[in-house]
Structures are given as structure tokens and as C-alpha cells.
């Protein structure tokens, strides 16, 4: 395949390089392009193979980078509509509704506090110096999930890394920057939903519990998107809300109780479950006939989320014939720690934890050691890497310019 693509690429007036990796994995593909210095531009655009761009996309995608603190820019999205039998049209519309809700949510949170839970990997632009930096690539290739090395959820990792290093992100929610993608139009769509739900569980848990940067930097996004992963089970919450309304008005006149309950039902089903789809209905008014399907699927999706929660170790696509050829690579057990990295045993070394090393001193009960060096090796943390001739300095501060100390 690579050889087939290289010939037309060489004949093109614009410089195009065709690279390939042994496994179909986006993390490996990105690292292949970045580590070998194939990227020479200031901005790197990453895109999936199932998207179509409008001719106006690039100027709109690059415009936000005029702000030096912008690290990544995402796009507006829509699903390609197709005809077919009733089941095909329903699944196609459910996919379109899923993407439309996503557009609504992340554009709203970006305008409120600049946050999002995930910059979609379908198409996104990032500063090349961020992606090519050693700190980013090192973590990108070795993200952990429990006792496993995670090679899925690449777009979630990029988003969290930008937040952790105080880079701003932006979503261009405009028709000129709207890409078109395709989703499954059969039962395989449910496999896609399961895969997305697992990614949300894993990434939002990491954001809220382990990294916690979003708690202070993006409080509204934390409430509206991250925490919602753990609370938005409509088949549980909606009945409880209606029951709470009825129980709270126990002392009211019967007519008033029924009036308030009816008002809450209208608000719940006529506003909260419709407002995120207004953009879709404006483009295709006939889609209103699918609204009951959307509401019912919202309740069913709660079961999908629970299934995803109990199958977090699964990383399969399930929706592509060639998508799972290297599935075992996406979640691998971490290799055991090498014995040579452990404290060696021997005369005078058995109780290193109790005896200070030569050249160290105790201050306030804490042992402080001088930096130990050997020929061609320096011991430090994330600031050097070994080479044949000694050490090579690697920058670790990739924060936005205005935020650097």
C-alpha cells in the first residue's frame, strides 16, 4: 500500500511523504512522522481517513493560532446522510444526532471556560513543537491504564496533555470549518457507541481522579462533561426527577400537583432532549420524525455505558473488518520491571534504605544526596537522554510563552 501511494506523491508539485508502520495504530503513526522529523511546518494537522473537508477549512482551522497560547484547534462535524431502508435511516440519524450533540456541548463549554473533554481525532490542528517535544512523545507512547499500556484513546491523551500544560484549545463551530464523516448504519453502530463510552470512562476518570487539572482550570466543563459521564444515566435519573417533583408537592392541591408534573414532563422531553439537536432539525426539518427514536435510544444508551464500564479492558472496534487486526496491541500488560533497575544486593548494599550514601548529609531527619555522575551519564529527571557520546539535553518546558516563568 505504501509503495502504491508513494509514486503519485512523488509526482505531486507539493512535497508529500508517505510513511507506514507495521501496526494500524494512530499513536505509532503519529510518532513515526514526528520523531523522524518528517514534519517541518509550525502546525501539524491530524485527520482520519473517513473525513471530507470543505475547501474553506484550512484558513478557518489555522486562524485561532494567531493567539500564542492556543495549542490545538478542533472542527465542527456532521455525519454524511444516506438513503436506505428504515433501519439504515434510523441508525444514520442516530449517528448524526450523536455528532450534533457533541458539537453543541464542546462549543458551549469552550465559550464558557475554554474546556472540552476530548478534541476529536477526526480532524484537528496542533502546534508542531508541542507534538514533537520529548515530554509529549514519551507519554504518548507509554500511557498507562492500570497495569496496562494503553495504545487507544489517542485524542483523549492529546487533549489532557494540552490542559495539563496550560495550553488553550478552541473549536471552530462554523460552516466553513465543518467536516463530514461517516458512521455505521447498522447494528455495528452500537459497537462504536461502546468504544466511545469506554474511552469516556477511562479518560474522564484520569482527568478527575489522577490528573485533576480540569478541576481548577475548567470548572464548568468539569461539571457539564467530565462528571456527566458518571451521572447521566437517563433511565435512572429521569424517573427519579419526576418522582421527586411529585413527592415534593405532596401537600399541594391535586390540580396544582398534576400541572407542575405535566410542566416538568414538557420541559424534560420538549426542551432538554431537543435543544442540542436544534441545529440538526434546522438543516433537516423532516428529522423531527426521529425525535421519539432519539429519546428512546438515550435511555438505551445508559445500558451501553454500563456495559462499557464493566468492559474497560476491551479496546476492539467491532465495527470495521480490518479494525481489530492488531487489537491486542491497544492494551498490553506492562512488562515486569528489570532486576537490574532494583537496588542491588551485596556487602554494604543490603541496607541502603537505612544508611546514607557517601557524600550525603542529613537535614531535619531527611537524607539529601549529592548528584552522582559517571562518565557519559547524568542522573536527572526528564531532562536528558543517553547517547553514545554522553548526554543530550532535552527541553521539558513546553508551556505557552506567556505562562513561562
C-alpha positions as CSV (number, residue, x, y, z in Angstrom):
1,X,0.0,0.0,0.0
2,X,2.8,2.5,0.9
3,X,4.6,1.8,-2.3
4,X,1.4,2.3,-4.3
5,X,0.9,5.7,-2.7
6,X,4.4,6.9,-3.0
7,X,4.5,7.2,-6.8
8,X,1.7,9.7,-7.1
9,X,3.0,11.5,-4.1
10,X,6.4,11.9,-5.7
11,X,4.8,13.3,-8.9
12,X,2.8,15.9,-6.9
13,X,4.2,19.5,-7.0
14,X,3.7,19.8,-3.2
15,X,6.1,17.9,-1.0
16,X,4.3,14.8,0.1
17,X,5.9,11.9,2.1
18,X,4.1,8.5,2.5
19,X,5.1,6.7,5.7
20,X,3.9,3.5,7.2
21,X,4.1,1.4,10.4
22,X,3.7,-2.3,10.9
23,X,0.6,-2.0,13.0
24,X,-2.5,0.0,12.2
25,X,-2.3,2.3,15.3
26,X,-2.6,6.0,15.3
27,X,-0.2,6.5,18.1
28,X,2.5,4.7,16.2
29,X,1.7,6.5,13.0
30,X,1.9,9.9,14.7
31,X,5.2,9.1,16.4
32,X,6.6,7.8,13.1
33,X,6.0,11.2,11.5
34,X,7.1,13.3,14.4
35,X,10.2,11.5,15.8
36,X,12.0,11.3,12.4
37,X,11.5,15.0,11.7
38,X,9.2,14.5,8.7
39,X,7.1,17.4,9.9
40,X,8.7,20.7,9.1
41,X,5.7,23.1,9.5
42,X,4.7,25.1,12.6
43,X,1.3,23.5,12.6
44,X,0.5,19.8,12.3
45,X,-2.9,18.7,11.1
46,X,-4.1,15.2,12.0
47,X,-7.0,13.6,10.2
48,X,-8.8,10.3,10.0
49,X,-9.2,8.5,6.7
50,X,-13.0,8.7,6.6
51,X,-13.5,12.5,6.6
52,X,-14.1,15.0,3.9
53,X,-13.0,18.6,4.2
54,X,-14.7,21.7,2.7
55,X,-12.5,23.9,0.6
56,X,-12.7,26.7,3.2
57,X,-11.3,24.5,6.1
58,X,-7.6,25.4,6.3
59,X,-7.9,29.2,6.8
60,X,-10.5,28.7,9.5
61,X,-8.6,25.9,11.2
62,X,-5.4,28.0,11.3
63,X,-6.9,31.3,12.3
64,X,-7.1,30.7,16.1
65,X,-3.3,30.1,16.2
66,X,-2.8,33.9,16.0
67,X,-3.2,33.6,19.8
68,X,0.2,32.4,21.0
69,X,-1.5,30.4,23.9
70,X,-3.6,28.3,21.6
71,X,-2.2,24.8,21.4
72,X,-4.9,22.9,19.5
73,X,-7.9,23.7,17.3
74,X,-10.8,21.3,16.5
75,X,-13.5,21.4,13.9
76,X,-17.3,21.3,13.6
77,X,-18.6,17.9,12.4
78,X,-21.5,16.4,10.6
79,X,-22.5,12.9,9.5
80,X,-23.0,12.1,5.9
81,X,-26.7,11.4,5.3
82,X,-27.6,8.4,3.2
83,X,-30.8,6.7,2.0
84,X,-31.8,3.1,2.5
85,X,-34.3,1.1,4.4
86,X,-35.9,2.3,7.6
87,X,-33.3,0.7,9.9
88,X,-30.4,2.2,7.9
89,X,-32.0,5.7,8.0
90,X,-32.6,5.4,11.8
91,X,-29.0,4.3,12.6
92,X,-27.7,7.0,10.2
93,X,-29.8,9.6,12.0
94,X,-28.7,8.4,15.5
95,X,-25.1,8.9,14.4
96,X,-25.9,12.4,13.1
97,X,-27.6,13.2,16.4
98,X,-24.7,11.9,18.4
99,X,-22.3,14.2,16.5
100,X,-24.7,17.2,16.7
101,X,-24.9,16.9,20.4
102,X,-21.2,16.7,20.6
103,X,-20.9,19.9,18.5
104,X,-23.3,21.7,20.9
105,X,-21.6,20.6,24.1
106,X,-18.0,21.3,23.3
107,X,-18.7,24.6,21.6
108,X,-20.7,25.7,24.6
109,X,-18.0,24.7,27.1
110,X,-15.3,26.3,25.1
111,X,-17.2,29.6,25.1
112,X,-17.9,29.3,28.9
113,X,-14.5,28.3,30.3
114,X,-12.4,27.1,27.3
115,X,-12.7,23.5,28.2
116,X,-13.6,20.2,26.5
117,X,-13.3,16.5,27.4
118,X,-11.8,15.5,24.1
119,X,-10.6,17.2,20.9
120,X,-11.8,14.8,18.2
121,X,-9.2,13.0,16.3
122,X,-11.2,13.1,13.1
123,X,-9.5,16.4,12.2
124,X,-7.5,18.6,14.5
125,X,-4.6,21.1,14.2
126,X,-1.8,21.4,16.8
127,X,1.4,23.3,17.3
128,X,4.2,21.1,15.9
129,X,6.6,22.0,18.7
130,X,4.2,20.5,21.2
131,X,3.8,17.2,19.4
132,X,7.5,16.9,18.6
133,X,8.6,17.6,22.1
134,X,10.2,14.8,24.1
135,X,7.8,15.1,27.1
136,X,4.8,14.7,24.9
137,X,6.1,11.8,22.8
138,X,7.4,10.0,25.8
139,X,4.0,10.0,27.5
140,X,2.1,9.4,24.2
141,X,3.9,6.1,23.7
142,X,3.6,4.9,27.2
143,X,0.3,6.0,28.7
144,X,-0.9,3.7,31.4
145,X,-4.3,2.4,32.3
146,X,-4.0,0.3,35.5
147,X,-1.4,-2.4,34.9
148,X,-1.6,-1.9,31.1
149,X,0.0,0.2,28.5
150,X,-2.8,2.0,26.6
151,X,-2.4,2.5,22.8
152,X,-6.0,3.5,22.2
153,X,-7.7,6.8,23.1
154,X,-5.0,8.9,21.4
155,X,-7.2,12.0,21.0
156,X,-8.1,12.0,24.7
157,X,-4.4,11.9,25.6
158,X,-3.6,14.9,23.4
159,X,-6.5,16.9,24.9
160,X,-5.5,16.1,28.5
161,X,-1.8,16.9,27.8
162,X,-2.7,20.4,26.5
163,X,-4.8,21.0,29.6
164,X,-2.1,19.8,31.9
165,X,0.5,22.1,30.3
166,X,-1.9,25.1,30.3
167,X,-2.3,25.4,26.5
168,X,-5.7,26.7,25.4
169,X,-7.8,24.9,22.9
170,X,-10.6,26.1,20.6
171,X,-13.4,24.6,18.5
172,X,-14.3,26.4,15.2
173,X,-18.1,25.9,15.3
174,X,-18.7,27.4,11.8
175,X,-19.9,26.0,8.5
176,X,-16.6,27.0,6.8
177,X,-14.8,24.6,9.2
178,X,-17.3,21.7,9.2
179,X,-16.0,18.3,8.2
180,X,-18.2,15.4,7.0
181,X,-17.7,11.9,8.3
182,X,-19.3,8.5,8.1
183,X,-20.6,6.3,10.9
184,X,-22.0,2.8,10.9
185,X,-25.6,2.5,9.6
186,X,-26.4,-0.9,11.1
187,X,-26.1,-2.7,14.5
188,X,-22.4,-2.1,14.2
189,X,-23.2,1.5,15.3
190,X,-23.7,0.1,18.8
191,X,-20.1,-1.2,18.8
192,X,-19.0,2.3,18.0
193,X,-21.0,3.7,20.9
194,X,-19.5,1.1,23.2
195,X,-16.0,2.0,22.1
196,X,-16.7,5.7,22.6
197,X,-18.2,5.1,26.1
198,X,-15.1,3.1,27.2
199,X,-12.9,5.9,26.1
200,X,-15.0,8.4,28.1
201,X,-14.9,6.3,31.2
202,X,-11.1,5.9,31.0
203,X,-10.2,9.4,30.1
204,X,-12.7,11.3,32.4
205,X,-11.6,9.1,35.3
206,X,-8.0,10.0,34.6
207,X,-8.9,13.7,34.3
208,X,-10.9,13.9,37.5
209,X,-9.0,11.5,39.8
210,X,-5.4,11.2,38.7
211,X,-4.5,14.5,36.9
212,X,-7.2,16.8,38.3
213,X,-6.1,19.9,36.2
214,X,-9.6,20.4,34.9
215,X,-11.0,20.9,38.4
216,X,-9.4,24.4,38.7
217,X,-8.9,25.3,35.0
218,X,-12.2,24.3,33.6
219,X,-14.9,24.1,36.4
220,X,-17.9,24.3,34.1
221,X,-16.6,21.8,31.7
222,X,-15.8,19.5,34.6
223,X,-19.4,19.7,35.7
224,X,-21.0,19.5,32.3
225,X,-18.9,16.9,30.6
226,X,-16.5,15.1,32.8
227,X,-18.7,14.4,35.8
228,X,-21.7,13.8,33.5
229,X,-20.0,10.5,32.4
230,X,-20.7,9.2,35.9
231,X,-24.2,10.6,36.4
232,X,-26.0,10.8,33.1
233,X,-27.9,7.5,33.2
234,X,-31.3,8.8,31.8
235,X,-33.2,5.6,32.6
236,X,-32.4,6.1,36.3
237,X,-32.3,9.9,36.6
238,X,-35.4,10.9,34.7
239,X,-37.9,8.7,36.7
240,X,-36.2,9.9,39.9
241,X,-36.7,13.6,38.9
242,X,-40.4,13.0,38.1
243,X,-40.9,11.2,41.4
244,X,-39.1,13.9,43.3
245,X,-41.4,16.5,41.8
246,X,-44.4,14.5,42.8
247,X,-43.2,13.8,46.3
248,X,-42.1,17.3,47.0
249,X,-45.5,18.7,46.3
250,X,-47.4,16.2,48.5
251,X,-49.1,19.0,50.4
252,X,-50.3,20.8,47.3
253,X,-53.8,20.8,45.8
254,X,-54.2,17.8,43.4
255,X,-54.7,20.0,40.3
256,X,-51.5,22.0,41.1
257,X,-49.5,18.9,41.5
258,X,-50.6,17.5,38.2
259,X,-50.0,20.8,36.5
260,X,-46.4,21.0,37.8
261,X,-45.7,17.4,36.9
262,X,-47.0,18.0,33.4
263,X,-44.8,21.1,33.1
264,X,-41.8,19.1,34.2
265,X,-42.5,16.4,31.6
266,X,-42.9,19.0,28.9
267,X,-39.6,20.7,29.9
268,X,-37.8,17.4,30.1
269,X,-38.9,15.9,26.8
270,X,-39.7,19.2,24.9
271,X,-36.5,21.1,25.8
272,X,-33.7,19.2,27.5
273,X,-33.8,16.4,25.0
274,X,-34.3,18.7,22.0
275,X,-32.2,21.8,22.5
276,X,-28.9,20.0,21.5
277,X,-30.5,18.8,18.2
278,X,-31.9,22.2,17.1
279,X,-29.1,22.6,14.5
280,X,-29.9,19.2,13.0
281,X,-33.6,20.0,12.8
282,X,-33.0,23.4,11.2
283,X,-31.0,21.7,8.4
284,X,-33.4,18.8,8.0
285,X,-36.9,19.7,9.5
286,X,-38.2,16.2,8.5
287,X,-35.8,14.7,11.0
288,X,-38.4,15.6,13.7
289,X,-40.0,12.3,13.0
290,X,-36.9,10.6,14.5
291,X,-37.2,12.5,17.8
292,X,-39.0,9.7,19.7
293,X,-36.3,7.3,18.5
294,X,-33.6,9.7,19.9
295,X,-35.3,9.8,23.3
296,X,-35.7,6.0,23.5
297,X,-32.1,5.5,22.4
298,X,-31.0,7.9,25.1
299,X,-32.4,5.5,27.7
300,X,-30.9,2.5,25.9
301,X,-27.5,4.3,25.8
302,X,-27.4,4.2,29.6
303,X,-27.2,0.4,29.3
304,X,-24.4,0.7,26.8
305,X,-22.5,2.9,29.2
306,X,-22.9,0.4,32.0
307,X,-21.7,-2.4,29.7
308,X,-18.7,-0.2,28.7
309,X,-17.9,0.4,32.4
310,X,-17.6,-3.4,33.0
311,X,-15.6,-4.0,29.8
312,X,-12.9,-1.3,30.1
313,X,-10.2,-3.8,29.2
314,X,-11.8,-4.2,25.7
315,X,-10.4,-1.9,23.0
316,X,-11.8,-3.6,19.9
317,X,-13.5,-1.6,17.2
318,X,-16.1,-4.2,16.3
319,X,-17.4,-2.0,13.5
320,X,-14.6,-2.4,11.0
321,X,-13.5,-5.6,9.2
322,X,-9.8,-4.6,9.4
323,X,-10.1,-2.6,12.6
324,X,-9.1,-5.3,15.1
325,X,-6.2,-7.0,13.3
326,X,-3.8,-5.6,15.9
327,X,-6.3,-5.2,18.7
328,X,-4.1,-6.9,21.4
329,X,-1.6,-4.1,20.8
330,X,-4.0,-1.4,22.0
331,X,-4.0,-2.6,25.6
332,X,-0.8,-4.5,26.7
333,X,0.3,-5.6,30.1
334,X,3.2,-3.5,31.3
335,X,6.5,-5.5,31.2
336,X,7.9,-6.6,34.5
337,X,10.5,-4.3,36.0
338,X,14.0,-5.3,35.2
339,X,16.0,-6.7,38.1
340,X,19.0,-4.5,37.1
341,X,16.8,-1.5,38.0
342,X,16.2,-2.7,41.5
343,X,18.6,-1.9,44.5
344,X,21.5,-4.4,44.1
345,X,22.4,-6.7,47.0
346,X,25.9,-7.4,48.3
347,X,28.3,-6.3,51.0
348,X,27.4,-2.9,52.3
349,X,24.4,-2.6,50.0
350,X,21.8,-4.6,51.8
351,X,20.6,-1.8,54.0
352,X,20.9,1.2,51.7
353,X,17.5,2.4,52.7
354,X,18.8,2.9,56.2
355,X,22.4,4.1,55.7
356,X,23.0,7.4,53.8
357,X,25.3,7.2,50.8
358,X,28.8,8.6,50.9
359,X,28.6,12.3,50.1
360,X,25.1,12.7,51.5
361,X,24.1,14.6,54.6
362,X,21.1,14.6,56.8
363,X,18.9,17.7,57.3
364,X,16.0,17.6,59.6
365,X,16.0,13.8,59.6
366,X,15.9,13.6,55.7
367,X,18.9,12.3,53.8
368,X,20.0,14.6,51.0
369,X,22.5,13.2,48.5
370,X,24.7,15.0,46.1
371,X,24.0,14.3,42.4
372,X,26.0,11.3,41.3
373,X,27.6,11.3,37.9
374,X,29.6,8.8,35.9
375,X,31.4,9.1,32.6
376,X,29.0,9.8,29.8
377,X,25.9,9.6,32.1
378,X,24.0,12.3,34.0
379,X,21.2,11.5,36.5
380,X,18.3,13.8,36.4
381,X,14.6,13.7,35.8
382,X,13.2,14.1,32.3
383,X,15.9,16.5,31.3
384,X,18.4,14.2,29.4
385,X,18.6,11.1,27.4
386,X,21.6,8.8,26.9
387,X,23.5,8.9,23.7
388,X,26.6,7.1,22.5
389,X,28.7,10.1,23.2
390,X,27.3,11.2,26.6
391,X,24.1,13.1,27.3
392,X,21.8,15.2,25.1
393,X,19.7,17.9,26.7
394,X,16.0,17.8,26.0
395,X,13.7,20.7,26.7
396,X,10.9,20.0,29.2
397,X,9.1,23.3,29.4
398,X,6.6,23.4,26.6
399,X,4.1,25.7,28.3
400,X,2.6,28.7,26.4
401,X,5.1,31.6,26.1
402,X,3.1,33.9,28.3
403,X,2.9,31.3,31.0
404,X,6.6,30.5,31.3
405,X,8.3,31.6,34.4
